[in-house]
Amino acid sequence: MSTTTVLPRTAETATIGRQTLAETLRLQLADEIVRGVLLPGTALDETDLATRFAVSRTPVREAIRLLAASGLVETTAHRAAAVARPTPERLASMFEVMAELEALCAGLAAERMTVGERHELEAAHEELRALIHSGDPQRYHEVNEAFHAVIYAGTHNTYLAELTLATRTRVSPFRRAQFRNLGRLAKSHVEHDRAVVAILRGDREGAIGAMRAHIKTVCEAYWTYAEGL
């Protein structure tokens, strides 16, 4: 790779906003993989990437590890990591599981969230509303992650929260990509609103149905985005 991409940085162990340098690299590379800039089978040489981003190999190595955890990269001993996009069947299966886990979380949150957690959920929901008109899908994605994390915490079931977050990490690049669809931010917020209303009412079945429908729509929105690449 001949060009150098300059990333904002102070020290490689410092955070950039709320992200570590490795996480910033992960998001950049994940975006390029999902958009098809980096094609399946493309080798991810640590030295080349370090030169491109003007960093040492340490954050590059960590970013590749994070990408492997999300299924976007395959790593093999004694060989450079390579881009590996999940098959459509595999990705559909991942979204299917994600929908059920998120639905379970929403249902339990409707029953178990404390007053303080409900206020936190409302605050995150309102922040997303304010971001709809900003045209910044990256920032919306970041706050959206926090919104869902509040729901996971509201289950008061740490194992379920950990399992859901792990699955979310694997599909995160694809969930992020669908926000590039025209009008998707506003539609996502409407879907969230149905889940939030049900949770705040303590309506477990309503929350389950709303969240399951939301994730299924996210999956459909991703395929719409992918077809246009």
C-alpha positions as CSV (number, residue, x, y, z in Angstrom):
1,M,0.0,0.0,0.0
2,S,1.7,3.2,-1.2
3,T,-0.4,5.9,0.5
4,T,-0.3,6.9,4.1
5,T,-3.5,7.4,6.0
6,V,-3.1,9.8,8.8
7,L,-5.0,8.9,12.0
8,P,-5.4,11.4,14.9
9,R,-3.2,10.2,17.7
10,T,-1.2,11.3,20.6
11,A,0.2,8.0,21.9
12,E,-0.6,4.5,20.7
13,T,-1.9,3.5,24.1
14,A,-4.1,6.6,24.4
15,T,-7.7,6.8,23.4
16,I,-9.0,8.8,20.5
17,G,-12.2,10.2,21.8
18,R,-13.7,7.0,23.3
19,Q,-11.7,4.7,21.1
20,T,-8.3,3.2,21.3
21,L,-6.0,3.5,18.3
22,A,-6.5,-0.2,17.6
23,E,-10.2,0.2,17.6
24,T,-10.0,3.2,15.3
25,L,-7.9,1.0,12.9
26,R,-10.4,-1.8,13.2
27,L,-13.3,0.4,12.2
28,Q,-11.3,1.9,9.3
29,L,-10.4,-1.6,8.0
30,A,-13.8,-3.1,8.7
31,D,-15.4,-0.3,6.7
32,E,-13.1,-1.0,3.7
33,I,-13.8,-4.7,3.9
34,V,-17.6,-4.3,4.1
35,R,-17.5,-1.7,1.2
36,G,-15.4,-4.1,-0.9
37,V,-12.3,-1.9,-1.0
38,L,-10.4,-4.7,0.6
39,L,-11.6,-7.8,-1.3
40,P,-11.9,-11.4,0.2
41,G,-8.5,-13.0,0.2
42,T,-6.6,-9.8,0.4
43,A,-3.5,-10.2,2.6
44,L,-3.3,-7.8,5.6
45,D,0.4,-7.3,6.1
46,E,1.2,-5.8,9.4
47,T,4.2,-3.8,8.2
48,D,2.3,-2.4,5.2
49,L,-0.6,-1.4,7.4
50,A,1.7,0.2,10.0
51,T,3.3,2.3,7.2
52,R,0.0,3.3,5.7
53,F,-1.4,4.5,9.0
54,A,1.9,5.8,10.4
55,V,1.8,3.7,13.5
56,S,3.8,0.8,15.0
57,R,2.8,-2.8,14.3
58,T,1.3,-3.2,17.9
59,P,-2.1,-1.5,17.3
60,V,-2.2,-3.0,13.8
61,R,-1.8,-6.5,15.3
62,E,-4.5,-5.8,17.8
63,A,-6.8,-4.4,15.1
64,I,-6.4,-7.6,13.1
65,R,-7.2,-9.7,16.2
66,L,-10.4,-7.7,16.7
67,L,-11.3,-8.1,13.0
68,A,-10.8,-11.9,13.3
69,A,-13.1,-11.9,16.3
70,S,-15.8,-10.3,14.1
71,G,-15.3,-12.9,11.3
72,L,-13.9,-10.4,8.8
73,V,-10.4,-11.7,8.8
74,E,-8.9,-15.2,8.9
75,T,-5.6,-15.7,10.7
76,T,-3.3,-18.7,10.0
77,A,0.0,-19.5,11.8
78,H,3.1,-18.3,10.0
79,R,1.0,-16.5,7.3
80,A,-0.3,-13.0,7.0
81,A,-4.0,-12.5,8.0
82,A,-6.4,-12.3,5.0
83,V,-9.8,-10.7,4.4
84,A,-12.6,-13.3,4.8
85,R,-16.1,-12.1,4.4
86,P,-18.7,-14.6,5.8
87,T,-20.9,-16.3,3.2
88,P,-24.4,-15.0,2.8
89,E,-25.7,-18.1,4.5
90,R,-23.3,-17.7,7.4
91,L,-24.1,-14.0,7.8
92,A,-27.9,-14.7,7.7
93,S,-27.4,-17.2,10.5
94,M,-25.5,-14.7,12.6
95,F,-28.3,-12.1,12.2
96,E,-30.9,-14.7,13.0
97,V,-29.2,-15.5,16.3
98,M,-28.6,-11.8,17.0
99,A,-32.3,-11.1,16.6
100,E,-33.3,-13.7,19.2
101,L,-30.6,-12.6,21.7
102,E,-31.5,-9.0,21.4
103,A,-35.2,-9.8,21.7
104,L,-34.5,-11.8,24.9
105,C,-32.5,-8.9,26.3
106,A,-35.3,-6.5,25.5
107,G,-37.9,-8.7,27.2
108,L,-35.9,-9.2,30.4
109,A,-35.0,-5.5,30.5
110,A,-38.8,-4.6,30.4
111,E,-39.2,-6.6,33.5
112,R,-36.0,-5.9,35.4
113,M,-34.7,-2.4,34.5
114,T,-34.3,-0.1,37.5
115,V,-35.6,3.5,37.4
116,G,-32.1,4.8,36.8
117,E,-31.5,2.4,33.9
118,R,-34.8,3.4,32.3
119,H,-33.7,7.0,32.5
120,E,-30.4,6.1,30.9
121,L,-32.2,4.3,28.1
122,E,-34.4,7.3,27.4
123,A,-31.4,9.6,27.4
124,A,-29.6,7.4,24.8
125,H,-32.7,7.2,22.7
126,E,-33.1,11.0,22.7
127,E,-29.4,11.4,21.8
128,L,-30.0,9.2,18.8
129,R,-33.0,11.3,17.9
130,A,-30.9,14.4,17.8
131,L,-28.3,12.7,15.6
132,I,-30.8,11.8,12.9
133,H,-30.4,15.1,11.2
134,S,-26.6,15.3,11.5
135,G,-25.9,13.0,8.6
136,D,-23.1,11.3,10.6
137,P,-23.7,7.5,10.4
138,Q,-20.4,6.9,12.4
139,R,-21.5,8.9,15.4
140,Y,-25.0,7.4,15.2
141,H,-23.4,3.9,15.2
142,E,-21.4,4.7,18.3
143,V,-24.4,6.0,20.3
144,N,-26.5,3.1,18.9
145,E,-23.9,0.7,20.4
146,A,-24.3,2.4,23.8
147,F,-28.2,2.3,23.4
148,H,-28.1,-1.4,23.0
149,A,-25.6,-1.8,25.8
150,V,-28.0,-0.1,28.2
151,I,-30.6,-2.8,27.3
152,Y,-28.1,-5.6,27.8
153,A,-27.2,-4.2,31.3
154,G,-30.9,-3.9,32.1
155,T,-31.4,-7.7,31.8
156,H,-29.4,-8.1,35.1
157,N,-28.1,-11.3,33.5
158,T,-24.4,-11.0,32.9
159,Y,-24.1,-14.2,31.0
160,L,-26.8,-13.2,28.5
161,A,-25.3,-9.7,28.2
162,E,-21.8,-11.1,27.5
163,L,-23.2,-13.6,24.9
164,T,-25.2,-10.9,23.2
165,L,-22.3,-8.5,23.1
166,A,-20.0,-11.2,21.7
167,T,-22.5,-11.9,18.9
168,R,-23.0,-8.2,18.3
169,T,-19.3,-7.7,17.8
170,R,-19.2,-10.3,15.1
171,V,-22.0,-8.6,13.1
172,S,-21.1,-5.0,14.0
173,P,-19.4,-4.1,10.7
174,F,-22.5,-5.2,8.8
175,R,-24.9,-3.4,11.2
176,R,-22.8,-0.3,10.9
177,A,-22.8,-0.5,7.0
178,Q,-26.6,-0.4,6.8
179,F,-26.7,3.1,8.3
180,R,-25.3,4.3,4.9
181,N,-28.7,3.6,3.3
182,L,-30.6,6.8,2.6
183,G,-33.1,7.5,5.4
184,R,-32.0,4.5,7.5
185,L,-31.1,6.6,10.6
186,A,-34.6,7.9,10.9
187,K,-36.2,4.4,10.3
188,S,-33.9,2.8,12.8
189,H,-35.0,5.4,15.4
190,V,-38.6,4.6,14.8
191,E,-37.9,0.9,15.3
192,H,-36.0,1.7,18.5
193,D,-39.0,3.8,19.7
194,R,-41.3,0.8,19.6
195,A,-38.9,-1.2,21.7
196,V,-38.3,1.7,24.2
197,V,-42.0,2.3,24.7
198,A,-42.6,-1.4,25.4
199,I,-39.6,-1.6,27.8
200,L,-40.7,1.5,29.7
201,R,-44.2,0.1,30.0
202,G,-42.8,-3.2,31.4
203,D,-44.4,-5.0,28.4
204,R,-42.1,-8.0,28.0
205,E,-43.8,-9.5,24.9
206,G,-44.1,-6.1,23.2
207,A,-40.4,-5.5,23.8
208,I,-39.5,-8.9,22.5
209,G,-41.5,-8.5,19.3
210,A,-40.3,-4.9,18.6
211,M,-36.6,-5.8,19.1
212,R,-36.8,-9.0,17.0
213,A,-38.5,-7.0,14.2
214,H,-35.8,-4.3,14.5
215,I,-32.9,-6.7,14.0
216,K,-34.6,-8.5,11.1
217,T,-35.0,-5.1,9.5
218,V,-31.3,-4.3,10.1
219,C,-30.4,-7.5,8.3
220,E,-32.6,-6.6,5.4
221,A,-31.2,-3.1,5.3
222,Y,-27.6,-4.5,5.1
223,W,-28.5,-6.7,2.1
224,T,-30.0,-3.6,0.4
225,Y,-26.7,-1.8,1.1
226,A,-24.6,-4.7,-0.1
227,E,-26.5,-5.0,-3.4
228,G,-25.6,-1.5,-4.2
229,L,-21.8,-1.9,-3.8
